[in-house]
Amino acid sequence: MDNFAPYVIKSFKHDGHLHRMWLTNWRVPQHILHAAHKQQDMMVFINSQTKIQEADGKEWVSRIPGVSFFIPKMWFNIVALIEEAGVRYYCNVASPMYVIQQVLTYIDYDLDVIRMPDRSVHIVDQDEYERHKLNYHYSPLVERKVKEGLAAVLELVNADKPPFQDEMVLYYYEQWEKHKNGGA
């Protein structure tokens, strides 16, 4: 049986400069994945107390446990943050993931969708997207893909479709906790 494997996740900006790196993320093994997640070839990662490095070299440690979901060919990724008030979903509109060995990369296109534990949904960082669209000279293709990614993630979040299911987020985190504690 396969186990949780460590990965690095790197986020870049459109011009190729590093945006942020999460240095230790644990990939959920295939045999644990929910059928709906397997069907979409989803890659699911756990991080907790993870060292994060910013583009300027500053480092900090995440305080909120997260379960990240990456779906091949989709122009977004989703991080479910496990907070006291419930699960908060932070969705990055981004290029599809690219994986080589145990490093996952993507390009962050600034627009974010946040679903709060009370189920309210917010689109944020639109001004940053507009600024970067001009600065980085996004092509019409990139602009179209970003809009499609935003629409697709909003459709999933509003319909409570996978991976917007708190019980699965908590299940994955519990499985990682068991693994981390030697199966107990």
Secondary structure, DSSP 8 states (H G I E B T S, - for coil): ----EEEEEEEE-TTS-EEEEEEEEEE--GGGS-HHHHHTT-EEEEESS-EEEETTS-EEE--S-EEEEE-TT-SEEEEEEEETTEEEEEEEEE---EEETTEEEEEEEEEEEEE-TT--EEEE-HHHHHHHHHHTT--HHHHHHHHHHHHHHHHHHHHT-TT--HHHHHHHHHHHHHHHTTT-
